[in-house]
Amino acid sequence: MIRAVCFDLMDTVLYDPYREALAAAIRAVAPAEIARHRDPTCWPAFETGEIDEAEFVRRFFREGAEGVSFDIEAFNRVRRAGYRFLPGVRDIVEALEGRALRFVASNYPVWVEELRETFALDVLFEGVYSSHHLRVRKPAREFFDRLVGRIGVAAGECLFVDDRAENCDAAAAVGMRAHRFDGAAALRERLVSEGLLER
């Protein structure tokens, strides 16, 4: 029996405007140049709360990269304007009320706190847990171990929903049931098949 449904947040519940925000922040640089000069360690460190936003911006480009800059004000303006519920997902989350506990289980930095307020996540979900809170990122096993410890539901009684296959595989490896998100219609069918929703 499934007692809890754990949802990834970006591109599962909400649209992720990261790419548009990045384009606004680094308009003078071609995408290939961004990849070449970028420090690949700064985003994971930001998501787990090891560094703050200012340090994320400072470290975004590798030391010694010339002619590149990161406009955090433009980035945040486009980022904040771009979030929105994916079609049909909010209805599903609301329909699960009283049928299963609902949790956010996401890789996301401190910006998740803005989203809690903007989208009333604490009303829609019984708990919001991101890599920022758990200090570890999916698909690491420790993410799921800490998540299960926080929500107080056994892994085998959880359905994990994520748009990334590697995260679903990692959830399954700890005993969770998993659903690779590719739209609200298929998710609703899965929840019907699990006895959580009616047709």
Order of alpha helices (4+ residues) and beta strands (2+ residues): beta-alpha-alpha-alpha-alpha-alpha-alpha-beta-alpha-alpha-beta-alpha-alpha-beta-alpha-beta-alpha
